[in-house]
Amino acid sequence: YYSQVFENSETEELIDIYADEGITGTREDKRDEFQRMLKDCRRGKIDRIYTKSISRFSRNTRDCLKSVRELKSLGITIFFEKENIDTANLTDEMMITIMGGLAQEESTSISQNMRWSIQKRMQNGTYRNSCPPFGYTVQNDTLVVNEEQAKIVKQIFNWYNEGYGLQAIADTLNSMAVPSSQTAERWHASSVKYVLSNERYIGDALFQKKYRTETLPTMQKRNRGEKPKYYVQSVNTPIIDKDIFYSVQELLNKRHREYINNNHFLSKRILCSKCGATYKCVSSKNSVFWTCRTHNNKASDCSNGRISEIKIYAAFVRLCNKLLYNYKTVLIPLQTALQDLKLRKFSGKTQVMD
């Protein structure tokens, strides 16, 4: 449509068409084409944007206004055909706010309807996962046992019962060149643990282990009691005997008691200087250490070893004391530089570089 509109135009030249097909309009960071358009605008390639409607431009009121104001500061105007709104007219910003809010509410309403539908199917046990667990395939919306993968699942449970660790099982499967899923080739300790703790292998299903937040931007979180969970029995053909499964759960609880959760302030904040992996917390003989995940999985892949948590706290305190003592030299110039960068950003004078 737009190619034909500007094909014979004497006053305007079509630079490009930016279309995010099937991508959520509530998260601009998920829209590659939208981000590409903004980059071209910052580089001075575009003077004016034509779009079908506000809902096609954005379904998040805050992001919509932020983008409109940034583009306006760059001297770029937007014309929304359906609403007949042109940002070249300053009085139209109120209308954009209203229409953007309506588009956001439309998206939220659709999302709530989908959530309600999924929750009802979870309650009555008719919900079907789109991605089958390892050992199963989907045929006519039903989980069917994959005999070749089922042998691997049984072997994993047998190995663990015999005393093999999670990483040892993962290394063995990798040496056998067994793909862990349709999208991943290698096995890790976490993927082995997921198989061992998945109730699907005894024919049952626990729904809503994870959930999405209702406020924008939505995020997926592990359900730690914030939402109800639904346990349904006998929903698919089992692969593992229940006695074996429950004995493995007892072993998992004994061998792998987690010392911390993701709420610990050090989680995901310590990075390995050699491989870039995050550090994880481990406990040994009543002492607490933090170790590189790569080193913890296979020591030969990374030579950085464990660090005592006491030493980490001591280093943190030393750094805070140094910053406190030298705040005039370090913190005040940093604050001034950040404020200057913020002013340049909102004034549209920030230089964009590749």
N, C-alpha and C positions, 0 to 999 in steps of 0.2 A: 504493500500500500504506500509506504513512505518513499520507496524507490520511484514509484510512478508520480507521486506528488511533486517531487523535486527534480524529476528528469529533465524537464524543459524550463525550469525556473531561471530567470535572468538575474535575479537579485540574491539568490541563496544557492549554496553548494552543499550537497549531502556529503558529510565527512564519513559517517559510518552509522550502522544500525546496531544498537546495544540491546540484546534481548536475553533475559534470564528465564529460560523455559523450565517450568515445574519447580522453581526454587521459591522458598518462603519469602514473602515480602516484609516480614516483621524483623528480619535480621539482615542488615545491609552488609555485614562482614561475611555473610555466606553467599553473597551475590557477586560472582566474579565479573560479569559483564557490567554491572552497576559500578563496581570499583574501577574497572578499566575506563569507563566513561568519565568518572571523576578525575582520574589521572590525566586523561587527554584534555580535560577542561583546565587543569592546573598548568599544563604545558602550553596553553594558549592555542590549541587546535580548534576549539569550539567557541562560537559566539552566542549561539542560541540552541535551545533544546526543545524539541516537539515530542510530546508524549500523549498516549491515548487518554489517560485519566490519572487522577491522584493515586488511586488504588494500584495502578501499574507502576507508578513511580516509587511509592512506599506505603506500607500499611502500619508503620510505626510513627505516630505523630511527632515524637521528639526527633527521630532521625530525619523525618521529612523536612521539618523546619530547619534543622541544623544544616542539611544539604542545600536547601533553598537559600538560606542566608549566606552560606559560604560561596555559592555560585554567584549570588548577587554582588558580593564583595569583590569577586573577580570580574564583574561586568558582564556576566552571562545571565540571560533571561530564559524563563521556561514558559511554554504555552501548553496548558492542559486542555485538550480539545473537548472532551466530554463536558467538563464544567465551564468551559469558555473563560478560563482564568489565565491572565498573563501577568507574570511577576514583574514585568516592566512597569506596571501600575502599583505603586506602593500600597494603595488601599486594599489590594487583594490579599495581603498576608492574613488578615482575619478570616477570610473565606477559605484560604488554604488550611488554616488551623482547624476550622470546623469540618471541612471535607476530609482532611487527613485523620481527624478523630473518628469520623464515621467509618472510614476505610479500616481503621484499626479495630473498631468495635465489630465490624463485619467479620474480620479474621478471627477475633476472639470468640465470637458467637459460633462460628463454624468449628473452632477448636473445642469449645465446651460440648457441643453436640457430639463430636467424635469421641471425646473422653467419656461422656455418659454412655454411649453405645458400647465402647470397649469395656467399661466397668460392668455393665449388665451382662455381657458375654462372659466375663470372668466369674461373676457370681453364679451363673447357671452352668459353668463348665464348658461352654461352647466356643470359647476364644481359641484361636489358632495362631501360633507364632509363624511369622513369615520366613524365618530362618530356622531350619531343623537342627537339633543338636547332633554332634558327631555320633554316627551309628545309625542314623535314620535318614530317610528321604521323604519328601512330601508327594503323595499321589492322591488326587481328588480331595484335597484339604484334609488328608489323614496321614499321620506319621506311620511309615512302613519301615520295618527293620532292614537295614543294609547289612547283609550277612558278612561281607568282608570287613567292614568297619566294626561290626558287633564283636568279631573275634578279637580285635584290638582293644575294645572296651573291656572285655572279660579279662584279657591279659593284663591290662593296667590295674584292675582290681586285685588280681592274683599277685602281681608283683608287689603291690603296696602291702598286702596282707603278709607277704613273705619277708618284709622288712626293707624293701627298696625305698629310698627317699624320692621326693617329688622331682628333684633335678636329675637324679640318676635315671628315673623312668623317662624323663624328657630327652636326655642324652641318648638313651637306648633307642627310642622311637626315631630320633633324628638320624642316628647311624643306620637305621633300617629304611630311611627315606620315606617315612609315612607322613603324608600331609596332614596337618592338624585340622584343616577345614577347607572349604571351597576357596577362601580368600587368603589363607595363611599356610605357608609351607612348613615352618619350623614349630616345634613344640617348646614350650617354656614351663617352668614349675607352676606358674599360675594357671595355664591351660590344663595341665594334668590335675591340679586341685579342683578346677571347675568340673571336670569329668567325674571325679571321685565324689563330689558333693551334690551332683545333679540328680534330683529325685525322678527325673524323666526315665532313668534306667530301671526303675522298679515299676514303671507304668503310671506314676502319679505326676501331678503338676502343681507348682506353687507360682501363682500369678502375682504380678506387680512387685517384683523384687526391686525394680527401679521405677521412677516416675519422673515426669517433667513438671517443672514449676509453672504456675499459672500466670505469673507476671512477666512482662516483656523486659529484656529478652529471655525466652524460656531456656532452661538448662536441665539436663538430665542428672538426676541424683539417685544415689542408692537409698532405698527405702529402709530407714532405721526406726520405723514406727510412726512416721508422719502420716502415712496412708495405710488403709487396711490391706492385708494380704489375703489371698484366697487359695486354699489347698483343696485340690480336687483329686480323688482317687480313681484309679483304673480308667485313664483317658487314652492310653496307648499301650501297645504290646511291650511288655518288659523285656529287658536283656539280662539284668542281674537279679539274682535271688535276694529277697528282702533281708534274710539273715546276714548274708555277706555284706550287703550295703550298710546295714546299721552297725556292724562290727567295724567297718572302715570308718564310719563317722566317729566312733569312739576313739579310734586310733588318731584320726585327724585332730580331734579336740585335745588329745594328750600331747601330741608331737608339735602342734603348730598353734600354740596360744599366742595371740597377738599382744605385744606389749603396748603399742600405741595405735591410734587411729589417725585419719587424715586431718583431724582437728588440732593435732600437735603443731605448735608454731614452727618447729624445725622441718616438718614434712615438706618435701618438694622445694626446699630452700637451700640445700647443700648439694652442690654439683661437683662431680669429679673433674679435676684439672686435666686428666689425661684422655678419658673417653667421653666426657660430657654427660654421663648418666647421673641420675639423682641418687642420693644416699638413702638407705633404709635402716631402720632401727632393729637391732638384734640384741638378745639378752644371753649372757653366758656366765654361769657360776655367780649368780646374784649381782653381776655387773652389767651395765648397759653400754653398748657401743653403736656407732653409726658406720656403715660400710657401703662402699660402691656396689650398686646392684650387679654390674658386670662382673666385678671381682667375686661377689658372693655366689653368682651362678657358675663361673668358671675362672679360677684364679689366674690361669695362663693368659686370659684375654685382657687383663688389666692388673698392673702391679700395685695399685693403690690399695692398701689394706684398711684395717679397722682404725677408728678414732674413738677414744673414750668420750662419753658424753660430758664428763666432768671437764675435760680439756676444751671441748667446744664452748661450754658455758664460760670458762675462764678467758678464752680468746674473745668472746663476745663482750665481756665486761671490760677487757683491756681496750678494745676498739671504741666502746662508748666513752671511756675515760679520756682517750686521746682526742675524740671529737669534741668532748666537753671542754678540754683544755685549749684546743686550737680552733674553737668555733669561729673566731673572728677571721681566721685565715682560710678556713675551709667552708663552713656552712653559710656565712653571710654572702660571699661571692657566688656560691652555688644558688642560693635563693634569688639573688639579683638576676643571674643568668636565666633561671627558669621563668621568672616574671617577664623578662624581656622576650623570651621565646613565645610565651603565651600571648603577649600583646601583638607580636608579629603575626602569629597564627590567625588571630581573630581580625586583624586588619587586612588579611589577604596578601601580605608581603613575604610570606614564607617561601623560600626558594626550594623547589622540588627537584631532587636529583635522582638519577637511576642508581 
